[in-house]
Amino acid sequence: MRSIWNGAISFGLVSIPIKLVNATESHSISFRQIHTEDGGRIRYRKVCELEDREVTQAEIGKGYEDADGTIIPITDEDLAHLPIPTAKTIEIVAFVPGDRIDPLQMDAAYYLQAGGAPAAKPYTLLREALKRSNKVAIAKYALRGRERLGMLRVVGDAIAMHGLLWPDEVRAPEGVAPDTSVTVRDKELDLADALMDTLGEVDLDDLHDEYREAVEEVVAAKAAGETPPEAPAPAAGGKVLDLMAALEKSVRAAKESRGEPAEVRSIPQRKSATAPKETGGKKSTAAKKTAASASTKKSTAKSAQAKKTTASKSAASTKSTASTKSTAKKTATKKTAAKKATARKRSA
């Protein structure tokens, strides 16, 4: 792969010579601009405004246009001596968990290729350190006339770098979400979950660009003098008036496409913290259990109260008997004492 930038990774006091190569390629079909009357190519020619003549690529350089329209020439040598450490260096500034990076910041992807045998050991050291830490490296570098932010991570046995947008380059999602109040029912969420489960997962390697294939068929047909294939009829559209019906239909269609039975079974509802309601004048099972429990508690309470009353009466009866015996004993004692006193008087 052809390198687009040569420099080094600065890892503390360790310097790793590297080459930057593109990690992605475009397979889109490109078209030329033509003159519709005769099919002639339309080309853009680079013309010098002062000399009014076409110039070659070797004669073209860079220039900065000042506020008053003055052009200030800037050479590659001027940019090569910028007073910043990232001019020819990918400077690692931090190591963070990968989930700290917002995917919205992701930009172009590159591979960092070790620059010769001397770079093998420090390159491998950085790669293995990233692997063991389960972190990514955040770095700053200069490319194509500006300083950029990058994220280094391990891909296979190589180190890849993703260009990152600066945080202030990512717009806030203001005014994007619906501004009307919407209530989503549990049944709708359950059907959405069922649709997600039915669609399941996918191996990304199985996906391909169908639009590019269709364009290639059109080009091949016209090149052979044949009629291009007809486009399939678009699916019937319209407004979704019943969301539940649309979800159920989507689940059936997804199942049919996977060769599964198209029947949409009842979806178990999500657990709700609200108390069960009565339906059609009949109590639910939970309500019946609650009523039965309350009845049992009431019966138990009555039994306990009856036992308490019986025990109270028993205690009162026992206390009354004891009191009667005590009174009788006291009376008998008094009579005995009176008899003894009478006998003493007579003997005197």
VMD Tcl script that draws the C-alpha trace (Angstrom):
set ca {
  {0.00 0.00 0.00}
  {1.26 3.48 -0.88}
  {2.00 5.70 2.09}
  {0.47 9.17 2.23}
  {2.53 10.50 5.14}
  {5.86 9.63 6.75}
  {6.75 10.49 10.33}
  {6.97 8.96 13.79}
  {4.83 8.07 16.79}
  {5.94 9.87 19.94}
  {5.31 7.53 22.89}
  {6.88 9.31 25.85}
  {10.61 9.23 25.11}
  {10.09 6.39 22.61}
  {9.99 7.35 18.93}
  {8.55 4.87 16.42}
  {9.16 5.58 12.70}
  {5.95 4.89 10.77}
  {4.24 5.34 7.43}
  {0.59 6.33 7.18}
  {-1.50 4.36 4.66}
  {-5.23 4.49 3.92}
  {-7.17 1.72 5.65}
  {-10.26 2.04 3.43}
  {-11.04 2.29 -0.27}
  {-14.09 3.39 -2.22}
  {-15.81 1.01 -4.63}
  {-18.42 3.49 -5.80}
  {-18.92 3.93 -9.54}
  {-17.77 7.29 -10.82}
  {-19.19 9.06 -13.85}
  {-17.65 11.56 -16.28}
  {-19.31 14.77 -17.29}
  {-20.20 14.81 -20.98}
  {-21.78 17.14 -23.50}
  {-25.30 15.71 -23.93}
  {-25.54 16.73 -27.62}
  {-22.50 14.88 -28.92}
  {-21.13 12.88 -25.92}
  {-17.88 14.86 -25.78}
  {-16.00 14.94 -22.47}
  {-16.34 18.04 -20.31}
  {-12.98 18.86 -18.73}
  {-11.86 21.48 -16.26}
  {-8.73 23.34 -17.25}
  {-6.52 25.19 -14.77}
  {-5.90 28.66 -16.12}
  {-3.77 31.47 -14.71}
  {-5.93 34.60 -14.45}
  {-2.99 36.97 -15.02}
  {-1.56 35.26 -18.10}
  {-4.85 33.82 -19.35}
  {-3.25 30.48 -20.22}
  {-3.53 26.88 -19.01}
  {-0.82 25.82 -16.54}
  {0.58 22.40 -15.64}
  {0.40 20.76 -12.22}
  {4.09 21.45 -11.63}
  {3.39 25.19 -11.87}
  {0.66 25.14 -9.21}
  {1.36 25.95 -5.56}
  {-0.54 27.02 -2.42}
  {-1.61 30.48 -1.39}
  {-3.60 32.03 1.46}
  {-6.14 34.71 0.55}
  {-6.08 37.59 3.02}
  {-9.18 39.55 4.01}
  {-8.39 42.26 1.41}
  {-8.01 39.69 -1.38}
  {-4.20 39.63 -1.31}
  {-2.73 36.17 -2.00}
  {0.15 35.15 0.32}
  {2.21 32.29 -1.19}
  {2.78 29.31 1.19}
  {5.29 26.62 0.26}
  {5.61 23.02 1.46}
  {8.85 24.08 3.16}
  {6.95 26.71 5.16}
  {4.53 24.05 6.40}
  {7.34 21.59 7.12}
  {8.85 24.01 9.66}
  {5.71 24.80 11.62}
  {6.55 25.55 15.30}
  {4.47 22.62 16.63}
  {5.64 19.15 17.72}
  {3.02 17.40 15.57}
  {4.34 18.67 12.22}
  {5.94 15.27 11.47}
  {4.99 13.38 14.61}
  {1.91 11.58 15.87}
  {2.13 12.70 19.50}
  {0.28 10.45 21.97}
  {-1.21 12.63 24.71}
  {-3.37 10.15 26.69}
  {-4.74 6.61 26.99}
  {-8.48 6.19 27.61}
  {-11.11 3.41 27.47}
  {-12.45 2.93 23.96}
  {-16.05 3.62 24.98}
  {-15.06 7.17 25.90}
  {-14.88 8.03 22.18}
  {-18.16 9.22 20.67}
  {-18.68 7.52 17.27}
  {-19.85 10.90 15.94}
  {-16.21 12.03 16.13}
  {-14.94 9.21 13.89}
  {-13.40 10.32 10.60}
  {-11.02 8.70 8.10}
  {-9.18 5.48 9.05}
  {-5.49 4.72 8.49}
  {-3.00 1.93 9.17}
  {0.29 2.82 10.83}
  {3.01 0.81 9.11}
  {6.31 0.28 10.89}
  {9.09 2.23 9.15}
  {11.75 -0.44 8.73}
  {13.46 -2.94 11.04}
  {14.43 -0.42 13.78}
  {10.74 0.34 14.32}
  {9.72 -3.30 14.85}
  {10.47 -3.51 18.60}
  {8.92 -0.20 19.75}
  {5.95 -0.72 17.36}
  {5.27 -4.17 18.89}
  {5.71 -2.74 22.40}
  {3.01 -0.09 21.81}
  {0.69 -2.62 20.16}
  {0.95 -5.11 23.04}
  {0.58 -2.34 25.65}
  {-2.66 -1.22 23.99}
  {-3.89 -4.83 23.90}
  {-3.18 -5.51 27.57}
  {-4.65 -2.25 28.82}
  {-7.84 -2.53 26.73}
  {-7.45 1.17 26.03}
  {-6.96 3.39 23.00}
  {-4.37 6.12 22.56}
  {-5.41 9.70 21.89}
  {-2.93 11.55 19.69}
  {-2.43 14.82 17.82}
  {-0.90 15.03 14.34}
  {-0.70 17.39 11.38}
  {-1.97 16.35 7.94}
  {-3.04 18.25 4.83}
  {-2.40 21.68 6.28}
  {-4.05 21.35 9.68}
  {-3.53 19.79 13.08}
  {-5.84 16.88 13.75}
  {-6.97 14.59 16.55}
  {-6.56 10.82 16.26}
  {-7.32 7.57 18.08}
  {-4.89 4.63 17.92}
  {-6.17 1.08 18.42}
  {-5.09 -2.46 17.62}
  {-6.51 -4.22 14.53}
  {-5.12 -7.73 14.16}
  {-1.34 -7.38 14.37}
  {-1.34 -3.76 13.22}
  {-1.99 -0.38 14.81}
  {-4.77 1.59 13.18}
  {-5.49 5.28 13.59}
  {-8.91 6.88 13.24}
  {-8.96 10.56 12.54}
  {-11.25 12.31 15.02}
  {-13.17 15.52 14.71}
  {-12.44 18.07 17.38}
  {-15.22 18.11 20.01}
  {-16.36 21.58 18.90}
  {-16.83 20.26 15.33}
  {-19.63 17.90 16.40}
  {-23.03 19.58 16.45}
  {-25.44 19.13 19.34}
  {-28.69 17.31 18.36}
  {-30.87 20.30 19.12}
  {-34.24 20.37 17.36}
  {-33.77 16.85 15.95}
  {-35.94 14.79 18.31}
  {-39.76 15.14 18.11}
  {-41.00 18.10 20.12}
  {-44.46 16.60 20.66}
  {-45.39 14.50 23.67}
  {-45.74 10.82 22.73}
  {-46.76 7.87 24.90}
  {-45.39 4.46 23.92}
  {-47.39 1.54 25.31}
  {-45.81 -1.62 26.71}
  {-47.53 -3.74 24.03}
  {-45.92 -1.62 21.31}
  {-42.50 -2.03 22.92}
  {-43.09 -5.79 23.21}
  {-43.86 -6.02 19.48}
  {-40.82 -3.89 18.67}
  {-38.71 -6.27 20.76}
  {-40.21 -9.23 18.90}
  {-39.37 -7.61 15.56}
  {-35.78 -6.98 16.68}
  {-35.46 -10.62 17.85}
  {-36.91 -11.89 14.57}
  {-34.51 -9.83 12.45}
  {-31.70 -11.05 14.70}
  {-28.03 -10.42 14.05}
  {-26.09 -10.30 10.78}
  {-22.58 -11.02 9.59}
  {-21.40 -7.72 8.13}
  {-19.34 -9.63 5.57}
  {-22.61 -10.87 4.03}
  {-23.77 -7.32 3.24}
  {-22.96 -5.79 -0.14}
  {-23.68 -2.69 -2.20}
  {-26.79 -3.58 -4.23}
  {-26.99 -0.08 -5.72}
  {-23.52 -0.42 -7.29}
  {-24.43 -3.85 -8.69}
  {-27.62 -2.41 -10.23}
  {-25.66 0.45 -11.83}
  {-23.16 -2.06 -13.26}
  {-26.07 -4.01 -14.82}
  {-27.41 -0.84 -16.43}
  {-23.95 0.05 -17.82}
  {-23.42 -3.50 -19.16}
  {-26.84 -3.54 -20.82}
  {-26.34 -0.19 -22.54}
  {-22.84 -1.17 -23.65}
  {-24.32 -4.29 -25.29}
  {-27.12 -2.30 -26.90}
  {-29.74 -3.95 -24.74}
  {-32.62 -2.47 -22.79}
  {-31.66 -1.80 -19.14}
  {-33.52 -3.93 -16.58}
  {-36.76 -2.53 -15.24}
  {-36.83 -1.23 -11.69}
  {-39.03 -3.25 -9.30}
  {-42.33 -1.69 -8.30}
  {-41.96 0.34 -5.12}
  {-43.55 -1.03 -1.98}
  {-46.99 0.32 -1.19}
  {-46.57 3.30 1.08}
  {-48.94 5.49 2.99}
  {-49.38 6.80 6.47}
  {-49.10 4.44 9.40}
  {-52.46 4.79 11.09}
  {-52.22 1.74 13.36}
  {-48.74 1.27 14.82}
  {-49.61 -2.06 16.41}
  {-50.87 -3.46 13.09}
  {-47.75 -2.20 11.31}
  {-45.48 -3.85 13.90}
  {-47.36 -7.14 13.70}
  {-47.17 -7.08 9.90}
  {-43.43 -6.35 10.10}
  {-42.88 -9.32 12.44}
  {-44.80 -11.62 10.06}
  {-42.84 -10.38 7.04}
  {-39.52 -10.82 8.84}
  {-40.41 -14.36 9.86}
  {-41.52 -15.26 6.32}
  {-38.24 -13.96 4.91}
  {-36.36 -16.25 7.31}
  {-38.55 -19.26 6.48}
  {-40.21 -19.28 9.90}
  {-43.95 -19.61 10.65}
  {-45.58 -16.25 10.07}
  {-47.90 -16.56 13.06}
  {-47.44 -13.75 15.57}
  {-47.90 -15.27 18.98}
  {-49.04 -13.26 21.96}
  {-46.12 -11.36 23.40}
  {-45.65 -11.56 27.19}
  {-46.18 -8.14 28.64}
  {-43.48 -6.34 30.53}
  {-43.73 -6.30 34.31}
  {-45.55 -3.25 35.56}
  {-45.29 -1.63 38.96}
  {-48.97 -0.62 38.89}
  {-51.58 -2.58 40.85}
  {-53.67 -5.11 38.86}
  {-57.01 -3.79 37.63}
  {-60.34 -5.61 37.48}
  {-61.49 -6.64 34.01}
  {-65.12 -7.25 33.04}
  {-66.31 -7.24 36.66}
  {-64.12 -10.24 37.56}
  {-61.11 -10.04 39.76}
  {-57.74 -11.08 38.43}
  {-55.83 -14.01 39.89}
  {-53.62 -11.64 41.82}
  {-56.68 -9.85 43.18}
  {-58.23 -13.17 44.23}
  {-55.03 -14.16 46.00}
  {-54.99 -10.81 47.74}
  {-58.63 -11.21 48.80}
  {-58.02 -14.75 50.04}
  {-54.99 -13.58 51.97}
  {-57.00 -10.76 53.53}
  {-59.80 -13.20 54.47}
  {-57.29 -15.57 56.07}
  {-55.74 -12.72 58.02}
  {-59.22 -11.59 59.17}
  {-60.15 -15.14 60.28}
  {-56.85 -15.48 62.11}
  {-57.39 -12.14 63.80}
  {-60.90 -13.21 64.94}
  {-59.55 -16.51 66.31}
  {-56.81 -14.69 68.17}
  {-59.37 -12.25 69.59}
  {-61.60 -15.14 70.73}
  {-58.67 -16.86 72.43}
  {-57.75 -13.61 74.10}
  {-61.33 -13.15 75.37}
  {-61.47 -16.73 76.69}
  {-58.14 -16.33 78.40}
  {-59.31 -13.05 79.93}
  {-62.51 -14.65 81.26}
  {-60.54 -17.60 82.62}
  {-58.15 -15.29 84.37}
  {-61.04 -13.27 85.82}
  {-62.75 -16.46 87.06}
  {-59.53 -17.69 88.67}
  {-59.02 -14.33 90.32}
  {-62.63 -14.33 91.62}
  {-62.26 -17.86 93.07}
  {-59.03 -16.93 94.77}
  {-60.63 -13.80 96.22}
  {-63.61 -15.83 97.60}
  {-61.30 -18.38 99.23}
  {-59.24 -15.59 100.77}
  {-62.37 -13.89 102.24}
  {-63.63 -17.19 103.69}
  {-60.25 -17.87 105.27}
  {-60.20 -14.42 106.86}
  {-63.75 -14.93 108.27}
  {-62.82 -18.30 109.78}
  {-59.75 -16.80 111.40}
  {-61.79 -14.02 112.95}
  {-64.34 -16.54 114.40}
  {-61.57 -18.65 115.93}
  {-60.03 -15.58 117.56}
  {-63.42 -14.52 118.99}
  {-63.99 -17.98 120.52}
  {-60.55 -17.94 122.17}
  {-61.27 -14.48 123.66}
  {-64.62 -15.64 125.13}
  {-62.98 -18.72 126.70}
  {-60.35 -16.52 128.41}
  {-62.97 -14.26 129.92}
  {-64.87 -17.20 131.41}
  {-61.77 -18.69 132.96}
  {-60.96 -15.37 134.57}
}
mol new
graphics top color blue
foreach p $ca { graphics top sphere $p radius 0.5 }
foreach p [lrange $ca 0 end-1] q [lrange $ca 1 end] { graphics top cylinder $p $q radius 0.2 }
display resetview
